[in-house]
């Protein structure tokens, strides 16, 4: 056993294993954050620059090496300016603290109420934005609308998103099983490759998912399509059953699932 450990004590071995596990976890989480915030492009640019410098150094290309070494500080600053939105989102994601799991999500009855409202709104071609707040506070978003502090119900949500109400153009914010506010304004997405056919609601849903861990359900006013935005991604035109299941998975709902699978 001593020969296998190479003279190291069991405590040293435990520390080494723990060191490797923590490093692997940090690399995994950092990579996930980079991908979800589109800051992966920043990493690719940095890798390309380092690769050019390495080739120049290995081949002893003195002029190229001198140019890259001289311009390196300026390039770092330039990258930071160009990718400022992505870096900001990365810092926000790091501050969310959901690495070890989040708070308890809504129950199945709340999901049913939301989906029943979404089905009715979709059939009537009424647009809707319904935000499920999670660990990141959306107080600043709720303050842009009208505070309600009401019980979640399908009838309330259908009424809010009626064409002739002053709140129908904004979003409803749900938190801790309550309708916190309605008529709220959401930040628009800064992604450049988003579909041009997407309207303001879809861009707003995607934008909030880029700066928080909220899950946003969208009903298109033009097509009636039901979509879900979360973690900087938009899942467009989902069926009612698929949307209900996805909400349950994203929000960690505990309860009966698949009741409507036989429909």
C-alpha positions in Angstrom: 0.0 0.0 0.0 2.8 2.4 0.9 4.5 1.6 -2.4 1.3 2.3 -4.3 0.9 5.7 -2.5 4.5 6.5 -3.3 5.2 7.6 0.2 2.2 9.9 0.4 -0.2 9.7 3.3 -3.9 8.8 2.9 -4.7 12.4 3.8 -2.5 13.7 0.9 -4.3 11.3 -1.5 -7.7 12.5 -0.3 -6.6 16.1 -0.8 -5.4 15.3 -4.4 -8.7 13.6 -5.3 -10.7 16.5 -3.8 -8.5 19.0 -5.7 -9.1 17.2 -9.0 -12.9 16.9 -8.4 -13.2 20.6 -7.5 -11.2 21.6 -10.5 -13.3 19.4 -12.8 -16.5 20.9 -11.3 -15.3 24.4 -11.8 -14.3 23.7 -15.4 -17.7 22.1 -16.1 -19.6 25.0 -14.6 -17.5 27.6 -16.3 -18.0 26.0 -19.7 -21.7 25.8 -19.1 -21.9 29.4 -18.2 -19.8 30.4 -21.3 -22.1 28.5 -23.6 -25.3 29.8 -22.0 -24.2 33.4 -22.2 -22.7 33.3 -25.7 -19.3 34.3 -24.1 -17.9 31.1 -25.7 -17.0 33.4 -28.7 -14.7 35.3 -26.4 -13.0 32.1 -25.3 -12.6 31.0 -28.9 -11.0 34.4 -29.8 -8.6 34.1 -26.9 -7.6 30.5 -27.8 -6.9 31.6 -31.4 -4.7 34.4 -30.3 -2.8 32.1 -27.9 -2.4 29.6 -30.7 -1.0 32.2 -33.1 1.5 33.3 -30.4 2.5 29.6 -29.7 3.1 28.9 -33.4 5.2 32.1 -33.7 7.2 31.3 -30.6 7.8 27.7 -31.6 8.9 28.6 -35.1 10.9 31.5 -33.7 9.1 34.1 -35.8 10.5 37.1 -34.0 8.6 39.8 -35.8 5.2 38.1 -35.3 6.0 37.3 -31.7 7.0 40.9 -31.0 3.8 42.3 -32.6 1.6 39.9 -30.7 3.4 40.5 -27.4 3.1 44.3 -27.9 -0.5 44.2 -28.9 -1.6 41.7 -26.3 -2.7 44.2 -23.6 -4.6 46.2 -26.2 -6.3 43.1 -27.6 -7.4 42.0 -24.2 -9.0 45.4 -23.6 -10.6 45.4 -27.0 -12.1 42.0 -26.4 -13.4 43.1 -23.1 -15.1 46.1 -24.8 -16.5 44.1 -27.7 -17.9 41.3 -25.5 -19.0 43.5 -22.6 -22.6 42.3 -22.8 -21.5 38.7 -22.7 -19.1 39.3 -19.8 -21.9 41.1 -17.9 -24.2 38.1 -18.4 -21.5 35.7 -17.3 -21.0 37.7 -14.0 -24.7 37.7 -13.4 -24.9 34.0 -14.0 -22.1 33.4 -11.5 -24.0 35.4 -8.9 -27.1 33.3 -9.2 -25.7 30.5 -7.1 -27.7 27.6 -8.5 -24.7 25.3 -8.8 -26.0 23.0 -6.0 -29.7 23.2 -7.0 -32.4 25.8 -6.6 -35.3 26.5 -4.4 -38.5 24.4 -4.5 -40.4 25.1 -7.7 -44.2 25.6 -8.1 -46.6 22.8 -7.6 -48.4 20.9 -10.3 -51.7 22.8 -9.7 -50.0 26.1 -10.5 -48.5 24.6 -13.7 -52.0 23.3 -14.6 -53.5 26.8 -14.1 -50.8 28.4 -16.3 -51.1 25.9 -19.1 -54.9 26.0 -19.1 -54.7 29.8 -19.5 -52.0 29.3 -22.2 -54.3 26.9 -24.1 -57.2 29.4 -24.0 -55.1 32.3 -25.0 -53.5 30.3 -27.8 -56.9 29.3 -29.2 -58.0 33.0 -29.1 -54.8 34.2 -30.6 -54.0 36.4 -27.6 -50.4 37.0 -26.9 -49.0 36.4 -23.4 -45.8 36.5 -21.3 -45.8 34.5 -18.1 -42.6 34.6 -16.0 -41.7 32.0 -13.4 -39.2 33.7 -11.0 -36.7 31.3 -9.3 -33.7 32.1 -7.2 -32.8 35.4 -8.8 -34.8 38.3 -7.6 -37.1 40.0 -10.2 -38.0 42.8 -8.0 -36.8 45.4 -10.5 -38.9 43.7 -13.2 -42.0 43.5 -11.0 -41.7 47.2 -10.2 -42.1 48.1 -13.9 -45.7 46.8 -13.8 -48.7 46.8 -11.5 -48.4 44.9 -8.3 -51.2 42.4 -7.8 -50.2 39.8 -5.1 -53.0 37.5 -6.2 -53.7 33.8 -6.3 -52.6 32.1 -9.5 -55.7 31.2 -11.5 -56.4 30.6 -15.2 -59.3 33.1 -15.2 -57.0 35.9 -13.9 -54.3 35.3 -16.5 -56.9 35.2 -19.3 -58.4 38.4 -18.1 -55.0 40.2 -17.9 -54.1 39.3 -21.4 -57.4 40.3 -22.9 -57.1 42.8 -25.8 -58.9 45.7 -24.1 -56.9 45.7 -20.8 -54.1 48.1 -20.0 -51.9 45.2 -18.8 -52.0 42.8 -21.8 -48.9 44.1 -23.5 -46.6 43.3 -20.5 -45.6 40.2 -18.6 -47.1 38.5 -15.5 -44.5 37.6 -12.9 -45.2 34.5 -10.7 -43.2 33.9 -7.6 -43.8 31.6 -4.5 -47.2 30.5 -5.8 -48.5 34.1 -6.3 -49.1 36.5 -9.1 -46.7 39.2 -8.0 -47.3 41.8 -10.8 -48.7 42.2 -14.3 -47.9 44.5 -17.2 -44.2 44.2 -16.5 -41.5 45.1 -19.0 -38.7 42.6 -19.8 -35.3 43.3 -21.2 -34.9 42.4 -24.9 -32.5 39.8 -26.1 -29.1 41.0 -27.4 -28.5 37.8 -29.5 -27.7 38.6 -33.1 -28.7 35.3 -34.6 -32.3 35.3 -33.3 -35.0 34.7 -35.9 -36.2 37.9 -37.6 -39.7 36.5 -37.5 -39.7 36.6 -33.7 -41.7 39.6 -32.2 -41.1 41.6 -29.1 -42.6 39.0 -26.8 -40.2 36.3 -27.9 -37.2 38.7 -27.7 -38.3 39.8 -24.3 -38.7 36.3 -23.0 -35.3 35.3 -24.3 -33.8 38.5 -23.0 -34.9 37.9 -19.4 -33.6 34.3 -19.6 -30.2 35.7 -20.5 -29.9 37.9 -17.4 -31.6 35.7 -14.8 -32.6 32.1 -14.1 -36.3 32.8 -14.8 -38.4 30.5 -17.0 -40.7 32.4 -19.4 -43.8 31.0 -21.2 -44.8 32.8 -24.4 -48.0 32.7 -26.4 -47.7 34.2 -29.9 -50.4 36.7 -30.8 -49.9 36.0 -34.5 -49.8 32.2 -34.6 -50.9 31.1 -31.2 -47.7 29.1 -30.8 -46.7 28.3 -27.2 -42.9 28.7 -26.5 -40.7 28.5 -23.5 -37.5 30.5 -22.8 -34.9 29.5 -20.2 -31.1 29.6 -19.8 -30.6 31.8 -22.9 -32.5 29.4 -25.1 -36.0 29.6 -26.7 -38.0 26.4 -27.4 -40.5 27.5 -30.0 -43.9 26.2 -30.9 -44.3 23.4 -28.4 -47.4 21.3 -28.1 -49.5 21.7 -25.0 -48.4 18.4 -23.5 -44.8 19.0 -24.4 -44.9 22.5 -22.9 -46.5 21.3 -19.7 -43.8 18.5 -19.4 -41.0 20.9 -20.1 -42.2 23.4 -17.5 -42.4 20.6 -14.9 -38.8 19.6 -15.7 -37.3 23.1 -15.8 -39.1 24.2 -12.6 -38.6 20.9 -10.7 -42.3 20.4 -10.2 -43.2 17.5 -7.8 -46.6 16.0 -8.6 -48.5 14.0 -11.0 -47.2 14.1 -14.5 -48.5 12.9 -17.8 -52.2 13.1 -16.9 -52.9 14.4 -20.3 -50.7 12.0 -22.2 -53.6 9.9 -23.3 -55.4 12.8 -24.9 
